[in-house]
C-alpha cells in the first residue's frame, strides 16, 4: 500500500480518534474489509474514497458498532468497538447512506427525541436545534411529517439528528448523495464549520472526487476491502506525476497496446496506463513532451483527442487499480 508521509505523528494515544489494526469483516466467508489499518487523529477530516462495493460502508458500520469485526481490532474515541460498543455510541454521531427516519414523526419531533435519548435538557435541545437551523434549512417543514420531505431534506435532517448531542466524532457515509449542487455546497460549508469551530473529527466516505479534495485533510483510498493509498490530497496527486497527457484513440485493443509500448519509449514519459481506447501518460513536463507523444501515436493509430492536464484523485485511483471510480447518477 502507498502511504504518503504527512509529517511527524504524536505517539500519545489521546491524539488518536479512530484506529484499526488488521480489521476484517467477512460475509459468508468473503472479506468486505480485508486487514485494514487506520490511524486518524483528533480534529481531522479523513476522506475514505472508493467506488461502490469497495468496503467503505462496511468499514463505517464496524467503526460505528453496527457490525461486529470478524477479525482484528478497532478503537473509536478511546474504546474498543467490540468490547465497549455503548461507550463508543455515546461519543459519536452517524449519518448513514440509507436514511432511516420515521415517516410519521415531524422533523422537530425527531430532533427532540434524539436530544432526549442523549440526556439533554429541553433548553439544551432547543439551543442545539437553533444552532443546527442553517444546516437543516427546511423552514416550516420541521413541523410537517417526514413522509412529506424530499430526499435532500431527509438527508439534511438525518445529519442534524447525528449532531444534536455535539459528538466527538462524526461518521458521514456519502452525505451528499442525492443532493442538488446548492445543498451539496451548504453541506460542505457545514462540515468545514463543524471541524474548524467545534473541533469535531469527521470520517467522510464519498465517491465524489471533488468532495474528498475539497474537504479532507487526508484521504484513504480503498479498493476490494483494502487500503491501497493514504495521504493528503495534494501528496496523492503529486505521487502520480506533475502532468498528465490523455490520448483517446480510434483503435482496437491490440493497436492500443502497441501505441502504449511506443509511447513508453518517448523521452520524458514515466508511465503509460491503457484502458479501453484511452492512454494516460505521466510526465514531468507535459508541454515539452506532448509533441513527441503525438508523433509516436500518429505512427500507430488515429488520435481522436490529446489533452494535457494536471493529476486528479481519479488518476491516483486509476494508477493504483487500473479502473476509474464509477459514479451512479445523482438524483436531484
C-alpha positions as CSV (number, residue, x, y, z in Angstrom):
1,X,0.0,0.0,0.0
2,X,1.2,3.5,-0.8
3,X,1.3,5.8,2.3
4,X,2.2,9.4,1.6
5,X,4.0,10.9,4.7
6,X,2.3,13.9,6.3
7,X,4.8,14.8,9.0
8,X,5.6,13.6,12.5
9,X,2.7,12.0,14.4
10,X,2.3,12.1,18.2
11,X,2.7,8.8,19.9
12,X,0.2,9.8,22.6
13,X,-3.0,7.7,22.4
14,X,-5.0,10.8,23.3
15,X,-4.3,12.2,19.9
16,X,-5.9,9.3,18.1
17,X,-9.7,9.5,17.4
18,X,-10.1,6.3,15.3
19,X,-7.7,3.4,14.9
20,X,-7.9,0.0,13.3
21,X,-5.4,-2.8,13.3
22,X,-5.8,-5.6,10.7
23,X,-9.5,-5.1,10.7
24,X,-11.6,-7.7,8.9
25,X,-15.3,-8.1,8.2
26,X,-16.5,-11.0,6.2
27,X,-19.9,-12.0,4.8
28,X,-20.3,-15.8,4.1
29,X,-16.5,-16.1,4.2
30,X,-15.9,-13.3,1.7
31,X,-14.0,-10.3,3.1
32,X,-15.7,-7.0,2.6
33,X,-13.0,-5.3,4.8
34,X,-9.6,-7.0,4.5
35,X,-6.9,-6.4,7.1
36,X,-7.5,-2.7,7.2
37,X,-5.2,-0.4,9.2
38,X,-6.3,3.1,10.1
39,X,-4.9,5.9,12.4
40,X,-7.0,9.0,12.4
41,X,-6.1,12.0,14.6
42,X,-8.5,14.0,16.6
43,X,-9.7,17.1,14.8
44,X,-9.0,15.6,11.4
45,X,-11.3,15.3,8.4
46,X,-10.5,11.9,6.9
47,X,-11.8,11.1,3.5
48,X,-12.5,7.5,2.6
49,X,-12.6,7.3,-1.1
50,X,-13.6,4.4,-3.3
51,X,-16.2,3.0,-5.8
52,X,-19.4,1.2,-4.8
53,X,-18.6,-2.2,-3.3
54,X,-15.1,-1.2,-2.2
55,X,-15.9,-1.7,1.5
56,X,-16.4,1.9,2.6
57,X,-19.9,1.5,4.1
58,X,-19.0,-1.8,5.8
59,X,-16.0,-0.2,7.4
60,X,-18.2,2.6,8.7
61,X,-20.7,0.2,10.1
62,X,-18.0,-1.7,12.0
63,X,-16.5,1.5,13.4
64,X,-20.0,2.6,14.5
65,X,-20.6,-0.7,16.2
66,X,-23.5,-1.7,13.8
67,X,-21.4,-4.7,12.7
68,X,-19.0,-6.8,14.7
69,X,-15.5,-7.3,13.4
70,X,-14.7,-10.7,12.0
71,X,-11.0,-10.2,12.9
72,X,-8.6,-7.5,14.0
73,X,-9.4,-4.6,16.3
74,X,-10.9,-1.1,16.1
75,X,-10.9,1.6,18.7
76,X,-13.1,4.7,18.4
77,X,-12.9,7.7,20.9
78,X,-10.7,5.6,23.1
79,X,-13.0,2.5,23.3
80,X,-12.9,-0.9,21.6
81,X,-15.9,-1.2,19.3
82,X,-16.3,-4.9,20.1
83,X,-15.9,-4.8,23.9
84,X,-17.3,-1.4,24.7
85,X,-19.8,-0.5,22.0
86,X,-22.1,1.5,24.3
87,X,-19.2,3.9,25.2
88,X,-18.4,4.4,21.5
89,X,-22.1,5.2,20.7
90,X,-22.2,7.9,23.3
91,X,-19.3,9.7,21.7
92,X,-20.2,9.5,18.0
93,X,-22.7,10.8,15.6
94,X,-23.7,8.9,12.5
95,X,-25.4,9.8,9.2
96,X,-25.5,6.7,7.0
97,X,-26.3,6.3,3.3
98,X,-29.7,4.7,4.0
99,X,-31.7,7.4,5.8
100,X,-33.9,5.6,8.3
101,X,-36.4,8.1,9.6
102,X,-39.9,7.6,11.0
103,X,-42.3,9.0,8.3
104,X,-45.0,9.7,10.9
105,X,-42.8,11.9,13.0
106,X,-42.3,15.6,12.3
107,X,-38.7,16.9,11.9
108,X,-38.8,18.7,15.2
109,X,-40.1,15.6,17.0
110,X,-37.2,13.6,15.7
111,X,-34.6,16.1,16.8
112,X,-36.2,16.5,20.2
113,X,-36.3,12.7,20.7
114,X,-32.7,12.4,19.7
115,X,-31.7,15.0,22.2
116,X,-33.6,13.3,25.0
117,X,-32.0,10.0,24.2
118,X,-28.6,11.6,24.8
119,X,-29.8,13.1,28.1
120,X,-30.0,16.7,27.0
121,X,-32.4,19.1,28.8
122,X,-35.2,20.9,27.0
123,X,-33.3,24.1,26.9
124,X,-30.2,22.4,25.6
125,X,-32.2,20.7,22.9
126,X,-33.8,24.0,21.9
127,X,-30.4,25.6,21.7
128,X,-28.9,22.8,19.6
129,X,-31.8,22.8,17.2
130,X,-31.5,26.6,16.8
131,X,-27.8,26.2,16.1
132,X,-28.5,23.5,13.5
133,X,-31.1,25.6,11.8
134,X,-28.9,26.7,8.9
135,X,-27.9,23.1,8.1
136,X,-31.5,21.9,8.2
137,X,-32.7,24.9,6.2
138,X,-36.2,23.5,5.6
139,X,-38.2,26.2,7.3
140,X,-41.7,25.4,8.4
141,X,-41.2,21.8,7.1
142,X,-39.8,21.0,10.5
143,X,-43.4,20.9,11.8
144,X,-44.5,18.6,9.0
145,X,-44.4,14.8,8.9
146,X,-41.1,13.5,7.5
147,X,-43.0,11.5,4.8
148,X,-43.6,14.9,3.1
149,X,-39.9,15.6,2.8
150,X,-37.8,15.3,-0.4
151,X,-34.7,13.1,-0.4
152,X,-32.4,16.1,0.1
153,X,-34.4,17.3,3.1
154,X,-34.3,13.9,4.7
155,X,-30.5,13.7,4.4
156,X,-30.1,17.2,6.0
157,X,-32.4,16.2,8.8
158,X,-30.6,13.0,9.4
159,X,-27.3,14.8,9.6
160,X,-28.8,17.3,12.1
161,X,-30.0,14.4,14.2
162,X,-26.5,13.0,14.3
163,X,-25.2,16.3,15.6
164,X,-27.7,17.2,18.3
165,X,-25.5,15.9,21.1
166,X,-22.3,17.5,19.8
167,X,-20.4,14.2,19.4
168,X,-16.6,14.0,19.4
169,X,-16.5,12.1,16.2
170,X,-19.0,12.2,13.2
171,X,-19.3,9.5,10.6
172,X,-20.7,10.8,7.3
173,X,-21.4,8.0,4.8
174,X,-21.7,9.6,1.4
175,X,-23.7,12.6,2.9
176,X,-24.3,14.5,-0.3
177,X,-25.5,11.7,-2.5
178,X,-28.9,12.8,-3.9
179,X,-28.4,16.5,-3.1
180,X,-28.6,19.2,-5.6
181,X,-25.5,21.4,-6.1
182,X,-26.7,24.2,-3.8
183,X,-27.5,21.8,-0.9
184,X,-24.2,20.0,-1.5
185,X,-22.2,23.3,-1.2
186,X,-24.1,24.1,2.0
187,X,-23.2,20.6,3.4
188,X,-19.6,21.2,2.6
189,X,-19.7,24.5,4.4
190,X,-21.2,22.9,7.5
191,X,-18.6,20.1,7.5
192,X,-15.9,22.7,7.5
193,X,-17.6,24.6,10.3
194,X,-18.0,21.5,12.5
195,X,-14.4,20.7,12.1
196,X,-12.9,24.2,12.4
197,X,-15.2,25.8,15.0
198,X,-16.1,22.8,17.1
199,X,-13.0,20.6,16.6
200,X,-15.0,17.6,15.6
201,X,-13.2,14.6,14.0
202,X,-15.0,13.7,10.8
203,X,-14.8,10.4,9.0
204,X,-16.2,11.0,5.5
205,X,-16.9,8.3,2.9
206,X,-17.5,9.5,-0.6
207,X,-17.5,8.7,-4.3
208,X,-17.2,12.3,-5.2
209,X,-13.6,13.2,-6.1
210,X,-14.1,16.9,-5.7
211,X,-15.7,16.4,-2.3
212,X,-12.7,14.5,-1.0
213,X,-10.4,17.0,-2.5
214,X,-12.3,20.0,-1.0
215,X,-12.9,18.7,2.5
216,X,-10.4,16.1,3.6
217,X,-7.1,16.7,5.4
218,X,-6.1,13.2,4.5
219,X,-7.6,10.6,2.2
220,X,-7.5,6.8,2.3
221,X,-8.3,5.1,-1.0
222,X,-9.9,1.7,-0.5
223,X,-10.3,-1.0,-3.2
224,X,-11.5,-4.5,-2.7
225,X,-11.7,-4.0,1.0
226,X,-8.0,-3.0,1.3
227,X,-6.4,0.4,1.8
228,X,-4.3,0.9,-1.3
229,X,-3.1,4.5,-0.7
230,X,-3.2,7.2,2.0
231,X,-2.1,10.8,2.2
232,X,-3.1,14.4,1.8
233,X,-4.9,15.1,-1.5
234,X,-2.0,17.1,-2.9
235,X,0.6,14.5,-1.9
236,X,-1.5,11.7,-3.5
237,X,-1.9,13.7,-6.7
238,X,1.8,14.5,-6.8
239,X,2.6,10.8,-6.5
240,X,1.1,10.3,-10.0
241,X,3.3,12.9,-11.6
242,X,3.5,16.6,-12.4
243,X,1.5,16.5,-15.7
244,X,-0.8,14.0,-17.5
245,X,-1.4,13.6,-21.2
246,X,-4.6,11.8,-22.0
247,X,-4.9,10.3,-25.5
248,X,-8.1,8.9,-27.0
249,X,-7.5,6.6,-29.9
250,X,-9.6,5.2,-32.8
251,X,-8.1,1.8,-32.4
252,X,-8.6,-1.9,-31.4
253,X,-7.3,-3.3,-28.2
254,X,-4.2,-4.7,-29.9
255,X,-3.4,-1.3,-31.5
256,X,-3.9,0.5,-28.2
257,X,-1.4,-1.9,-26.6
258,X,1.1,-1.2,-29.5
259,X,0.6,2.5,-29.0
260,X,1.3,2.2,-25.3
261,X,4.6,0.5,-26.0
262,X,5.6,3.1,-28.4
263,X,4.7,6.0,-26.1
264,X,6.6,4.4,-23.2
265,X,9.8,4.8,-25.3
266,X,9.3,8.6,-25.7
267,X,11.9,10.6,-23.6
268,X,10.3,12.2,-20.6
269,X,7.5,9.7,-20.3
270,X,7.4,8.0,-16.9
271,X,4.4,5.7,-17.1
272,X,1.6,4.8,-19.5
273,X,-1.7,3.3,-18.4
274,X,-4.1,1.9,-21.0
275,X,-7.8,1.5,-20.5
276,X,-10.2,0.7,-23.4
277,X,-9.3,3.3,-26.1
278,X,-7.5,5.7,-23.7
279,X,-3.9,6.2,-22.8
280,X,-3.0,8.1,-19.6
281,X,0.6,9.3,-19.9
282,X,2.6,10.5,-16.9
283,X,5.4,13.1,-17.4
284,X,7.2,15.8,-15.5
285,X,6.8,18.3,-18.3
286,X,3.7,17.8,-20.4
287,X,4.2,20.9,-22.6
288,X,7.6,19.7,-23.7
289,X,6.5,16.0,-24.2
290,X,3.1,16.2,-25.8
291,X,4.5,16.9,-29.3
292,X,6.7,13.8,-29.2
293,X,3.8,11.7,-27.9
294,X,1.6,12.9,-30.8
295,X,4.3,11.9,-33.3
296,X,4.7,8.5,-31.7
297,X,0.9,7.8,-31.7
298,X,0.4,9.0,-35.3
299,X,2.7,6.1,-36.4
300,X,0.4,3.5,-34.8
301,X,-3.3,4.7,-34.6
302,X,-5.5,7.7,-35.4
303,X,-5.8,10.1,-32.4
304,X,-9.3,11.3,-31.6
305,X,-8.1,13.8,-28.9
306,X,-4.9,14.7,-27.0
307,X,-5.3,16.6,-23.7
308,X,-2.8,18.0,-21.3
309,X,-3.8,18.4,-17.6
310,X,-2.7,18.1,-14.0
311,X,-3.5,14.9,-12.0
312,X,-6.7,14.3,-10.1
313,X,-7.7,11.8,-7.4
314,X,-9.3,9.7,-10.1
315,X,-5.9,9.5,-11.8
316,X,-4.4,8.2,-8.5
317,X,-7.2,5.6,-8.3
318,X,-6.7,4.6,-11.9
319,X,-2.9,4.2,-11.4
320,X,-3.4,2.0,-8.3
321,X,-6.3,-0.1,-9.5
322,X,-6.5,0.1,-13.3
323,X,-10.0,1.5,-13.1
324,X,-11.8,4.8,-12.7
325,X,-14.1,5.5,-9.9
326,X,-17.6,4.9,-11.4
327,X,-20.3,7.1,-10.1
328,X,-24.0,6.4,-10.0
329,X,-26.4,9.0,-11.4
330,X,-27.2,11.6,-8.7
331,X,-30.9,12.3,-8.1
332,X,-31.9,15.9,-7.6
